[in-house]
Amino acid sequence: MSSLAVHLHTSPELPNKVLNHADDIASTLSAVGIDYRQVELPAALRPGCEQAEFDAAYGLWLQAFMGKEGHVQQELFNLQRNDPQKLELRARYLDELVQSSASTWLFLGGFAQLSVHLDDYVYVLQGERGDLLTLPAGTRHWFDLGEEPHVLALRLSPSEDTPERTGDDIASRFPRLGD
């Protein structure tokens, strides 16, 4: 079940509220300019599946989706617990990042945690299959795969730019996935 915890940025251990219903998550995020919705996906794949299996199941659907949404870049997070690069991949997104263009995060299987820092609040989404979150350009965020990742997710973007570190240590003050 997806969940959203809303924290005052000075209270990382104690959320102001925790939401578990998609409509409540959507309305809370919409109020701060973030689009959240659940989408029907064409196939159920396990995290760690082969690239050929992913391409066969999602290739045409993803091409149409990206075209409709205006995305030109994709980054696939396809990890399971025994992946030898899991720590390196996790570390790449654990610091607060910002991207000059909008980005869309689509959860295809497993779970991961996407945290968004807006003004005085941090919104921590435990995302699962079918969750789609679109962050406006310039939104500060970080992404946690977990110590023992089990995730199949995409980061989509309408440009070739990539997220850059902000230099703020706020992400280190908030609980990690699994804490």
N, C-alpha and C positions, 0 to 999 in steps of 0.2 A: 504494500500500500504506500503510495506517495505521501509525503508529509512536508509541511513548510513550518519552520520555526522562525519567528520574528524576534530579533534581539535589538535592544538599544546597544549601540556600538561600544558603550562602556560596561556592558553586562554580558560578557560572552558565555558565562556559565548558566545564566538564568533567562530563558526566553520570556518575552511579554505574552506571547501566545503561540500555540502549536495547532496547526490545522491539518486535517486528514481527508477532507472532502474536496474533490476537484473544483466544485463551484466556489467554495470558500477560498481556496488557493488562487483561483483565477481572479476573483474580485479583489482580493488583497493585493495581488501583484499588479492588476490593471490600474489600481488607484495610484501607483507610483510609476506608471508608464511602461510596464513590462507585460508582454503578451504571454499568457500561459494557456495551453489547451491540451487536450488529449486527442490523439489522432489514431485512426485505424491503420494498422500496418499490414503489409501483404504477406508476411511470413513470420514464423516464430523460429528464431535461431538461437543457439546457445553461445554465450561469450566464449571466445577462443576458437570459433569455427574457422575453417579454411577460407582464404580469400575467394577462391573459385565458388564455394558454396554461398558466400555473401553476395558475390556479383550475380549469380544465377537467381537468387531470391529477391534481391533489392535493386539490381542494376537498372532496369527499365523504369521501375517505380521511382527510384531516386533521381534519375535523369529528368523525369517529368516534374517531380516535386521541386527540384532545384530550379528548373526553368520557370515554373509558375511563381516561385518565391523570389526569383532573381539572384540566386546564389551561383557563384562560379568556383568556389573553393570548398573542399571538404577535408576534414581530418577525422579518421576513424580511430576510435578507442575500442579495441577488440582484445580483451585480456581476461585470462582466468588465473587462478591462484598460483599455478606453477610456471607462469611466464618468467623467463630469465631476465627480462628487462623491466619488470614491474616496478622496482624501486626507482629506477632512472626515469621512467615515464611518469610515475606519481610525482616525483620531485619537480618536474618541469612545470606543473600547474598549481603547486601548493602555495606559492606566493601570490599576493594580489596582483592582478593583471588588468590592463585596459587595452581596448582595441579601437582604432580610429573609425572603423566601420561597424555596422550592426553585426551581431552574430546570433545564430540560432543553434540551440542545443536540442538534439533529438535522441531520446533514450529508446533503444531498440530491444534491449534485453538486459537482464541482471539489474544492477543498481549502482549509483554513484551519488556524490553530493556536490551540488553547485551552489556556491555562496555568492551573494550579490551585495555590495556595499553602496548604499545610496544615502547621502547626507548623514544623519545620525543613526541610521538603522542598518542592520545586516539581516538579509533574508536567506535562510539556509534551506534549500530544497533537497530532500532525499528523493531523487528521481528514479523512476522505474519505467518499464516498457510502456510506450505510447505517450509519454510526457514530452511536450514540445515547449520550449521556452525561448523567446526572442528578446535579446538584450539590445537596447538602443546603442548607437555609436557612443563611445566614451564611457560606458558603464564599467565600473570597477567590479571585479569578480575573481574568484578562484575556484578550482575544480579539484575534487579529491576522489581518487580511484579507490582508496583504502589500502591498508597493508596487505590484504589478501584479496586483490581485485577479482571481481566477477561482473564485468560490464561490457556491453556492446552499445556504443553511443557514437553520435556524430556531432562535430562542430562544423557548422556551415556558415559561409560568409559571402557577401556580394562583391568582395574584392580580394585581391591577393595579399593584403596586409595580414600580419599575424599579431597576436596579443603581445604586449610588452609589459615588463614589471614596472610597478609604480614606485617602488622603493619604500612603501609603507609596510610596516610589520604587522598590520592588523590581522592578517590570516593566521599568524602563529599564535594569536591569543584566543582563537575560537576552537572548540572541540573538533577533532578530525573525525572522519568517517569511522565508526566503530568504537569511538570513545564513550 
